[in-house]
Amino acid sequence: MPGLNLKFLERPRRSFYCPLCVKPMRDPVQVSTCGHRFCDTCLQEYLR
């Protein structure tokens, strides 16, 4: 999955993590009907 593989000085807030790949979001997108956020690639792969 495409999330970011970086080391942070402080752990990012939970809201910055993609619920699909469980990594900090890369190219985040938001679903307009519910407000949930995902990595763009994760969401595209999930919807296939």
N, C-alpha and C positions, 0 to 999 in steps of 0.2 A: 504494500500500500504506500501511497505517496507522501505521508506526513513528513515533517521535518525531523532529521536526525542530527540535532545540534545539542551542545551542552550550554545550559543557561546558568548565569550567576545565581539566580533565584528561580525556583520552580514557577512556571507560568500558571495563571489562574485556570481552574477547571474549565471555565467557559471558552478557553482558547484551544482546547483539545477536541479533535474530531471524534465523535462517538463511534465511527465506523473503524478507523485504523488505530484509535486511541493514542495518537501522537499530536503534537502541536500542529494546528491546521496550516496547510500550504494552499495558497490561492483560495481563501475561504469564500463560500457562497452561502446565502441565507434563503431558506424556503419562505416565500412571501405569505403562504397561508397559515403557517404555524410559528415561524420565527426561528426554527432550528438552523444551526450552522454546521457545515461539513466542508472538508477539502473538496474542491471542484472535481478532481479526478475520482475520489472515493464515491461521491454521489453519482457521477456518470456511470461508474462500474456497477454500483448497486442497482441502478435503474435499468440495466441491460437485462 
